[in-house]
Amino acid sequence: MFSHKKQKSRGAAALPLTGQAPFQIVEAYKAVRANLLFALSVSPKKSVIFTGAEPGSGKSTTCSNLALAMAQTGARVALVDTDMRKPVQHRVFRVSNTTGLSKLLGGLETLEKCIRRNAADGIDLIPAGPIPPNPSELLGSERMGQLLKALADGYDYVFLDAPPVNVVADALMYTDKAGGVLLVARQKQTHYDELQKAAESVRRVEGNVLGLVITDVDEGSKPYGQYKYKSYDYAYKN
């Protein structure tokens, strides 16, 4: 779909759209937003899964900042951290992770107890919660389907931050319940065959690949291209 650059720091600083971000960063997210709006315009489901082929692609930072970009249009956005192996969004938005998706899907807490209202302007966040022993089973459960339906009824868009599909199958457990999948790849890291494998995995479960976002694009040769963007690094295991 489009590309953007990378930034260096963690926590709230991983949200350049909340501060004085360089012009090219803001415009890149706006371009992705416009493409995503177009891609979703023909789908009755307004939920989007953000994933990549491998760890470190930038999918979590892309997800959170694009949620902000979407909220800036006046839309109400629910952001769900479905990466229950290496959760990130609670650190990005600086909220508690003591309760969240894992407890909600496990039937241990209510939605109201697990959701963080107004984690950012226009965004309600459901963090991943404590790491469970069975993430895939929880994400493929009937409760997950019920949650996505409830969120779709209450929000304009639902963004789901998911683990890399070439590492664990978590995202594929509910792909058919979402409007589509946005793949995120990092320049000079993601290999074409890995990306193709990820896309094929999504299509195999009848998922819809909405497009591709490329991060860490080297535009240093351009007059405005000195700003770099960096997401978190992870170590996944089955």
C-alpha positions as CSV (number, residue, x, y, z in Angstrom):
1,M,0.0,0.0,0.0
2,F,2.6,2.5,1.1
3,S,5.8,3.0,3.0
4,H,7.0,5.0,6.0
5,K,10.1,5.5,7.9
6,K,11.2,4.6,11.4
7,Q,11.7,6.2,14.8
8,K,14.1,5.4,17.6
9,S,12.4,5.5,21.0
10,R,9.9,3.4,23.0
11,G,6.7,4.1,25.0
12,A,4.6,7.1,24.1
13,A,7.4,8.2,21.7
14,A,6.3,5.3,19.5
15,L,3.3,7.4,18.7
16,P,4.8,10.2,16.4
17,L,1.3,11.3,15.5
18,T,0.7,12.5,19.0
19,G,3.6,15.0,18.9
20,Q,5.4,17.2,16.4
21,A,6.1,14.5,13.9
22,P,8.1,15.3,10.7
23,F,5.9,16.2,7.7
24,Q,6.8,13.0,5.8
25,I,5.8,10.7,8.7
26,V,2.4,12.3,9.1
27,E,1.8,12.3,5.3
28,A,2.8,8.6,5.1
29,Y,0.3,7.6,7.7
30,K,-2.4,9.7,6.0
31,A,-1.7,8.0,2.7
32,V,-2.0,4.6,4.3
33,R,-5.2,5.7,6.0
34,A,-6.7,6.8,2.7
35,N,-5.8,3.5,1.0
36,L,-7.2,1.5,3.9
37,L,-10.4,3.5,3.9
38,F,-10.8,2.7,0.2
39,A,-10.0,-1.0,0.7
40,L,-12.5,-1.3,3.5
41,S,-15.2,0.7,1.6
42,V,-16.5,-2.5,-0.1
43,S,-16.4,-4.7,3.0
44,P,-19.2,-5.0,5.6
45,K,-16.5,-5.8,8.2
46,K,-14.5,-2.8,9.4
47,S,-11.9,-4.8,11.5
48,V,-8.3,-5.0,10.3
49,I,-5.6,-7.4,11.5
50,F,-2.1,-6.0,11.5
51,T,0.6,-8.7,11.1
52,G,3.9,-9.5,9.4
53,A,5.9,-12.4,8.2
54,E,8.5,-12.2,11.0
55,P,9.2,-10.3,14.2
56,G,10.5,-6.8,14.0
57,S,8.6,-5.8,10.9
58,G,7.0,-2.7,12.6
59,K,3.4,-4.1,12.7
60,S,2.6,-2.9,16.3
61,T,3.8,0.7,15.8
62,T,2.1,0.8,12.4
63,C,-1.1,-0.4,14.1
64,S,-1.1,2.1,16.9
65,N,-0.2,5.1,14.8
66,L,-2.7,4.2,12.1
67,A,-5.4,3.9,14.8
68,L,-4.5,7.5,15.8
69,A,-4.6,8.6,12.2
70,M,-8.0,7.1,11.8
71,A,-9.3,8.6,15.1
72,Q,-8.1,12.0,13.9
73,T,-10.9,11.8,11.2
74,G,-13.5,11.7,14.0
75,A,-13.9,7.9,13.8
76,R,-14.2,5.8,17.0
77,V,-11.5,3.1,17.0
78,A,-11.1,0.0,19.2
79,L,-7.6,-1.3,19.3
80,V,-7.1,-4.8,20.5
81,D,-3.7,-6.3,21.3
82,T,-4.1,-9.9,20.3
83,D,-0.4,-10.6,20.6
84,M,-0.7,-12.5,23.9
85,R,2.8,-13.9,23.6
86,K,4.7,-10.6,23.3
87,P,2.3,-7.8,24.0
88,V,3.2,-4.2,23.3
89,Q,0.3,-1.9,23.1
90,H,-0.1,-1.4,26.9
91,R,3.4,0.0,26.9
92,V,2.8,2.2,23.9
93,F,-0.3,3.7,25.5
94,R,1.1,3.5,29.0
95,V,-1.8,1.6,30.6
96,S,-2.1,-1.4,32.9
97,N,-1.9,-4.9,31.5
98,T,-3.1,-6.7,34.6
99,T,-6.4,-7.4,32.9
100,G,-7.0,-7.7,29.2
101,L,-7.9,-9.9,26.3
102,S,-6.6,-13.1,27.8
103,K,-8.8,-12.8,30.9
104,L,-11.7,-11.7,28.8
105,L,-11.5,-14.6,26.4
106,G,-10.9,-17.0,29.3
107,G,-14.2,-15.8,30.9
108,L,-12.4,-14.4,34.0
109,E,-13.3,-10.7,33.4
110,T,-15.9,-8.6,31.7
111,L,-15.3,-6.4,28.7
112,E,-15.8,-3.3,30.8
113,K,-13.1,-4.4,33.2
114,C,-10.6,-5.2,30.3
115,I,-11.1,-2.1,28.1
116,R,-9.1,1.1,28.6
117,R,-11.4,3.9,27.7
118,N,-9.8,6.9,25.9
119,A,-6.3,5.4,25.9
120,A,-5.8,8.2,23.3
121,D,-8.2,10.6,21.8
122,G,-10.8,8.5,19.9
123,I,-9.2,5.2,20.8
124,D,-10.3,2.6,23.3
125,L,-7.7,-0.1,24.0
126,I,-8.0,-3.7,25.1
127,P,-4.5,-4.8,26.1
128,A,-3.4,-8.4,25.8
129,G,-3.5,-9.1,29.5
130,P,-1.4,-11.7,31.3
131,I,0.3,-14.2,29.0
132,P,-1.9,-17.4,28.8
133,P,-0.8,-20.9,28.1
134,N,-3.1,-21.3,25.1
135,P,-3.2,-18.1,23.0
136,S,-4.3,-19.8,19.7
137,E,-7.2,-21.6,21.4
138,L,-8.4,-18.5,23.0
139,L,-8.3,-16.5,19.7
140,G,-10.1,-19.3,17.9
141,S,-12.9,-19.5,20.5
142,E,-16.5,-18.5,20.3
143,R,-15.8,-15.7,22.8
144,M,-13.4,-14.1,20.3
145,G,-16.1,-14.1,17.6
146,Q,-18.6,-12.6,20.0
147,L,-16.0,-9.9,21.0
148,L,-15.3,-8.9,17.4
149,K,-19.1,-8.6,16.7
150,A,-19.6,-6.5,19.9
151,L,-16.8,-4.2,19.0
152,A,-17.9,-3.9,15.4
153,D,-21.4,-2.8,16.6
154,G,-19.9,-0.1,18.9
155,Y,-17.0,1.3,16.9
156,D,-16.3,2.6,13.4
157,Y,-13.1,0.5,13.1
158,V,-11.5,-2.3,15.0
159,F,-7.7,-2.7,14.8
160,L,-6.1,-6.0,15.9
161,D,-2.4,-6.1,16.6
162,A,-1.4,-9.8,15.9
163,P,1.8,-11.9,16.1
164,P,3.7,-12.7,12.8
165,V,1.9,-15.3,10.8
166,N,5.0,-17.2,9.8
167,V,6.0,-17.8,13.4
168,V,2.7,-18.6,15.1
169,A,-0.8,-19.2,13.8
170,D,-2.6,-17.0,16.2
171,A,-3.8,-14.4,13.7
172,L,-5.1,-17.1,11.4
173,M,-7.5,-18.3,14.1
174,Y,-9.9,-15.3,13.5
175,T,-8.9,-14.0,10.1
176,D,-12.2,-15.0,8.6
177,K,-14.0,-12.8,11.2
178,A,-12.1,-9.7,10.1
179,G,-12.6,-7.3,7.2
180,G,-9.0,-8.0,6.1
181,V,-5.3,-8.3,6.9
182,L,-2.7,-5.5,6.5
183,L,0.7,-7.0,6.1
184,V,3.7,-5.1,7.4
185,A,7.2,-5.7,6.1
186,R,10.6,-4.1,6.9
187,Q,12.9,-3.0,4.1
188,K,16.2,-4.9,4.0
189,Q,14.8,-7.4,6.5
190,T,11.7,-9.1,5.2
191,H,12.4,-11.5,2.3
192,Y,10.1,-11.9,-0.6
193,D,9.5,-15.6,-0.1
194,E,8.6,-14.9,3.6
195,L,6.2,-12.3,2.6
196,Q,4.6,-14.5,0.0
197,K,4.3,-17.3,2.5
198,A,2.5,-15.0,4.9
199,A,0.1,-13.8,2.2
200,E,-0.6,-17.4,1.2
201,S,-1.3,-18.4,4.8
202,V,-3.9,-15.6,5.1
203,R,-5.6,-16.6,1.8
204,R,-5.6,-20.3,2.8
205,V,-8.0,-19.5,5.6
206,E,-10.1,-17.4,3.3
207,G,-8.7,-14.1,4.6
208,N,-8.5,-10.9,2.6
209,V,-5.1,-9.3,2.2
210,L,-5.9,-5.6,2.1
211,G,-2.4,-4.4,1.2
212,L,1.2,-4.0,2.3
213,V,3.0,-1.4,4.4
214,I,6.8,-1.2,4.1
215,T,8.6,0.2,7.1
216,D,12.2,1.4,7.5
217,V,12.4,2.8,4.0
218,D,15.7,4.5,3.3
219,E,14.9,7.9,1.9
220,G,18.1,9.5,3.1
221,S,19.0,10.7,-0.4
222,K,15.9,12.9,-0.4
223,P,16.0,16.4,1.0
224,Y,13.4,15.7,3.7
225,G,14.4,12.1,4.3
226,Q,16.5,12.1,7.5
227,Y,14.0,10.8,10.0
228,K,14.1,7.1,11.0
229,Y,11.5,4.9,12.4
230,K,12.0,1.8,14.6
231,S,9.6,-0.6,16.1
232,Y,10.1,-3.2,18.8
233,D,12.1,-6.3,18.5
234,Y,10.6,-9.6,19.6
235,A,11.7,-13.2,20.2
236,Y,8.7,-15.5,19.4
237,K,8.4,-19.1,20.2
238,N,5.7,-21.7,19.7
